[in-house]
Amino acid sequence: MPEPPASPPAPGAGPGKRRSVLLDPAFLRLWTGATASGLATWALPFVLGLAVLDRTLSATDLGLLLAARTAGFLAAVPAAGVLADRHSRRGVVLWAGLAAGISAPVIAAGLDRSLLLMAAGAAVAGAGQGACRPAYQALTAEVVDPGRRQQANAAMTLAVRVTTLVGPSLAALLAVFLGTGSLLTGIGLLWLVAACVPGRGARPASAPGPAKPPGGTETRSSFLAEFAEGVREARRHPWFLAGLGALTAVIATGYSATGVALPLVSRDKYGTEVVLAGAMTAYTGGALAGALFVARHRPRSPGWAALAGLGVYGFAPLSLVFPVHPVVVMAAYAVAGIGIELFNVPWFTAAQREVAPDRLARVSSLDFLLSYGLAPVGLAVIAPAIDAFGAAAVLAVCAAVCFAAPAAAALVPGSRTFSRPPATRPAVLPGKEPTR
C-alpha cells in the first residue's frame, strides 16, 4: 500500500503560527528512523570496544574493523548521493538500513571465528551508514516544509546528542546481562527500525535541465557523470564551498585534537581520566544547549553566526595548551559543543533551501565525504606530529586553524546569509519560479 506524502501545513497557519514539527506524524517517523540509525552508528564501535575489554577481540583487530567500516562509509556516500537523487530517497534509506541491519549478525557470527567475516560485515555496516546520511538529509527536505526545517534539523541533532550522552551508560548496563553477540544483534534491530519506520515524502519538482530527446526516452548518465553534476551544483554556491572547506579544516584539526590529544593531556598533565570524561560530557551538554537555542532563534546574519559558532571550536584545543584548571578545559569544550550546533543546524537548513532539490542528495554526499572522510587523516597525522613537535605546538596550530578557517569562509560572497548573492542568481522567466 503506498504511503501518504508529508502532511501540509495547517490551513491558515502563517509564518508565526506553524504547528510544531514535533507534532507532525510524518516527521516523527523520520526522526525515529534517524535516531535509530544514529544510535546504531554510535553503538557499533562502542560494543566492539567492549569485546576488546573481555578479550574477545584484540586492539589490532578493533583497528582493522573500524578501518573497514570507514572504507565502506567512504565508498557508499557518493554512490548513495547519486542513487537518492536518481530514485526514491525513501528507497535508499530502506535498502541502506537493511544492509546495515544484516551486517550486525554477520559481525557477531565472526566473533572468535573469522576476522575476515567480521571485516566484511563492518564494511557493509559502514556502507549502510554512509548511504543513509545524504538520503536522510534529502528526505528531510521532502517531509518538512521550508518554514520548519530549521526546527526539524535541530530536533535531528538533539536526538544524536542525547544518544551520545545516554548511550554509553545504557550499553554498559546491557553488557552486564548480554554478551557481545546479543548486543550486535540489537544493533541490527536498530538498523531495521531505521530502514522501515520513515515514511515517503513529497518529491519536489526537478530543477530545469536539458530537454528530453524526441520520443520521451532519456539516456541515463554514468554514476561518475551524475556525481560530477552534484559537484557542479555545489560550485554554484560559493558560500557552500567556503563553509565546507572551513568545516573540513575544523574537523581534521579540532576533532583530531579531541580524539588524540585530549586523552594524552588528561593522563599526562592532570593524572586522571576525569578531565577526559568531563570534557566530553561538557561538549555533549553544550551541543544539546546549542541545538535547543538554534531551534527557536534565527539571527539576522545566519551564515556569519554559524561560522562564528564553528570557529569557537578552537577554544577546545587551545584549552589544552596552557596549564589551566580542569574546569576551564571542560568549559572550553562546552563552548565548542554549543558552537558546533550553532553551525550544523543552519548549515543543513541552508543546503535544503538553496540547493536544487533533485541534486540535494549528491551535494549532501559531497559534504559528508569531505568533512567526515578527511577526519581519519587528521587522526592519523596528529599523533606523529605530537611526537615530532610536541603537544603544545600541535594544539596551538589546531586552534589557529579552527579560528582562521571559518573567518576566511565568512569573507566569501553569500556567506553572511548562506545563500547565493543576487547577482549570481539566474533570471526568473515569466511564470517560472526560481529553483533553489
Long-range contacts (C-beta under 8 A, 24 or more apart in sequence): 2-200, 3-90, 3-199, 3-200, 4-199, 4-200, 5-200, 5-201, 5-202, 6-142, 6-143, 6-144, 6-145, 6-199, 6-201, 6-202, 8-145, 9-145, 9-147, 9-148, 15-147, 18-145, 18-147, 18-148, 20-148, 20-151, 21-144, 21-148, 21-151, 21-152, 21-155, 22-151, 22-155, 24-143, 24-144, 24-148, 26-143, 26-199, 26-201, 27-143, 27-144, 27-152, 27-155, 29-197, 29-198, 29-199, 30-136, 30-139, 30-140, 30-143, 30-198, 30-199, 30-201, 31-152, 31-155, 31-156, 31-159, 32-193, 32-197, 32-198, 33-93, 33-97, 33-136, 33-193, 33-194, 33-195, 33-196, 33-197, 33-198, 34-136, 34-156, 34-159, 34-194, 34-198, 35-159, 35-160, 35-163, 36-190, 36-191, 36-193, 36-194, 36-197, 37-97, 37-100, 37-129, 37-132, 37-136, 37-190, 37-191, 37-194, 38-159, 38-160, 38-163, 39-163, 39-167, 39-190, 40-100, 40-104, 40-129, 40-187, 40-190, 40-191, 40-194, 41-129, 42-163, 42-164, 42-167, 43-167, 43-171, 43-183, 43-186, 43-187, 43-190, 44-69, 44-104, 44-107, 44-122, 44-125, 44-184, 44-187, 45-69, 46-167, 46-168, 46-171, 47-171, 47-175, 47-180, 47-183, 47-184, 47-187, 48-180, 50-171, 50-172, 50-175, 50-180, 50-183, 51-111, 51-180, 54-180, 56-111, 56-112, 56-180, 57-111, 61-115, 61-118, 64-115, 64-119, 65-107, 65-118, 65-119, 65-122, 66-122, 68-119, 68-120, 68-122, 68-123, 68-126, 69-122, 69-123, 69-125, 69-126, 69-129, 70-126, 70-376, 71-123, 71-126, 72-122, 72-123, 72-124, 72-125, 72-126, 72-127, 72-128, 72-129, 72-130, 73-126, 73-127, 73-129, 73-130, 73-372, 73-373, 74-126, 74-130, 74-369, 74-373, 75-127, 75-130, 76-126, 76-127, 76-128, 76-129, 76-130, 76-131, 77-130, 77-131, 77-133, 77-134, 77-365, 77-368, 77-369, 77-373, 78-223, 78-227, 78-362, 78-365, 78-366, 78-369, 79-131, 79-223, 80-130, 80-131, 80-132, 80-133, 80-134, 80-135, 80-361, 80-365, 81-134, 81-227, 81-230, 81-361, 81-362, 81-363, 81-364, 81-365, 81-366, 82-223, 82-226, 82-227, 82-230, 82-361, 82-362, 82-365, 83-131, 83-361, 84-134, 84-135, 84-138, 84-361, 84-362, 84-365, 85-138, 85-226, 85-230, 85-358, 85-359, 85-360, 85-361, 85-362, 86-220, 86-226, 88-200, 88-203, 89-135, 89-138, 89-139, 89-142, 89-201, 89-203, 89-361, 90-139, 90-198, 90-199, 90-200, 90-201, 92-131, 92-132, 92-135, 92-361, 93-132, 93-135, 93-136, 93-139, 93-194, 93-195, 93-198, 94-195, 94-196, 95-131, 95-195, 96-127, 96-128, 96-129, 96-131, 96-132, 96-135, 96-195, 97-128, 97-132, 97-191, 97-192, 97-193, 97-194, 97-195, 97-196, 98-128, 98-191, 98-192, 98-195, 99-124, 99-127, 99-128, 99-131, 100-124, 100-125, 100-127, 100-128, 100-129, 100-132, 100-188, 100-191, 100-194, 100-195, 101-128, 101-188, 101-189, 101-190, 101-191, 101-192, 101-194, 101-195, 102-188, 103-128, 103-188, 104-184, 104-185, 104-187, 104-188, 104-191, 105-184, 105-185, 105-188, 107-184, 108-180, 108-181, 108-184, 108-185, 111-180, 111-181, 111-184, 128-191, 130-368, 132-194, 133-364, 133-365, 133-368, 134-361, 134-362, 134-364, 134-365, 134-367, 134-368, 135-361, 136-198, 137-348, 137-351, 137-352, 137-360, 137-361, 137-364, 138-360, 138-361, 138-364, 139-198, 139-201, 140-348, 140-352, 141-201, 141-204, 141-352, 141-357, 141-360, 142-200, 142-201, 142-202, 142-203, 142-204, 143-199, 143-201, 143-202, 146-352, 146-353, 149-349, 149-352, 149-353, 150-294, 150-295, 150-298, 150-345, 150-346, 150-349, 151-295, 151-296, 153-344, 153-345, 153-348, 153-349, 153-352, 154-291, 154-292, 154-294, 154-295, 154-341, 154-345, 155-295, 156-348, 157-287, 157-291, 157-341, 157-344, 157-345, 158-288, 158-291, 158-292, 158-295, 161-284, 161-287, 161-288, 161-291, 161-341, 162-288, 164-284, 165-281, 165-284, 165-285, 165-288, 204-357, 204-358, 205-357, 205-435, 206-357, 206-358, 207-356, 207-357, 207-358, 207-359, 207-435, 208-435, 226-362, 227-362, 227-365, 229-359, 229-362, 230-359, 230-361, 230-362, 230-363, 230-365, 230-366, 231-362, 231-366, 233-355, 233-356, 233-359, 233-362, 233-363, 234-355, 234-363, 234-366, 236-420, 236-424, 237-354, 237-355, 237-414, 237-420, 238-412, 238-413, 238-414, 238-415, 238-420, 238-421, 238-424, 239-303, 239-350, 239-409, 239-412, 239-413, 239-414, 239-415, 239-417, 239-418, 239-419, 239-420, 240-350, 240-351, 240-354, 240-355, 240-363, 240-418, 241-412, 242-408, 242-409, 242-412, 242-415, 243-303, 243-306, 243-307, 243-347, 243-409, 243-415, 243-418, 244-366, 244-367, 244-370, 244-371, 245-405, 245-409, 246-307, 246-310, 246-405, 246-406, 246-408, 246-409, 247-310, 247-343, 247-347, 247-367, 247-371, 248-370, 248-371, 248-374, 249-401, 249-402, 249-405, 250-310, 250-311, 250-313, 250-314, 250-401, 250-402, 250-405, 250-406, 251-371, 251-372, 251-374, 251-375, 251-378, 252-374, 252-375, 252-377, 252-378, 253-317, 253-378, 253-382, 253-397, 253-398, 253-401, 253-402, 254-313, 254-314, 254-316, 254-317, 254-336, 254-398, 254-399, 254-401, 254-402, 255-375, 255-378, 255-379, 256-375, 256-378, 256-379, 256-381, 256-382, 256-398, 257-316, 257-317, 257-320, 257-382, 257-394, 257-395, 257-398, 258-283, 258-316, 258-317, 258-333, 259-379, 260-379, 260-382, 260-383, 260-386, 261-317, 261-320, 261-382, 261-386, 261-391, 261-394, 261-395, 261-398, 262-320, 264-386, 264-391, 265-320, 265-391, 269-323, 270-326, 274-326, 275-326, 275-329, 275-330, 278-326, 278-329, 278-330, 279-316, 279-329, 279-330, 279-332, 279-333, 280-333, 281-330, 282-330, 282-331, 282-333, 282-334, 282-337, 283-316, 283-333, 283-334, 283-336, 283-337, 284-337, 285-334, 285-337, 286-333, 286-334, 286-335, 286-336, 286-337, 286-338, 286-339, 287-337, 287-338, 287-340, 287-341, 288-337, 288-341, 289-334, 289-337, 289-338, 290-337, 290-338, 290-339, 290-340, 290-341, 290-342, 291-341, 291-344, 291-345, 293-338, 293-341, 293-342, 294-341, 294-342, 294-345, 294-346, 295-345, 301-416, 301-417, 302-346, 302-350, 302-417, 302-418, 303-346, 303-350, 303-410, 303-414, 303-415, 303-416, 303-417, 303-418, 303-419, 304-410, 304-415, 304-416, 305-342, 305-346, 306-342, 306-343, 306-346, 306-347, 306-418, 307-343, 307-406, 307-407, 307-409, 307-410, 307-415, 308-339, 308-342, 308-406, 308-410, 309-338, 309-339, 309-340, 309-341, 309-342, 309-343, 310-339, 310-340, 310-342, 310-343, 310-402, 310-406, 311-339, 311-402, 311-403, 311-405, 311-406, 311-407, 312-336, 312-338, 312-339, 313-339, 313-340, 313-402, 314-398, 314-399, 314-400, 314-401, 314-402, 314-403, 315-399, 316-399, 316-402, 317-395, 317-396, 317-398, 317-399, 317-402, 318-395, 318-396, 318-399, 320-391, 320-395, 321-392, 321-395, 321-396, 321-399, 346-418, 347-418, 350-418, 350-419, 353-419, 353-436, 354-418, 354-419, 354-420, 354-436, 355-436, 356-435, 356-436, 357-435
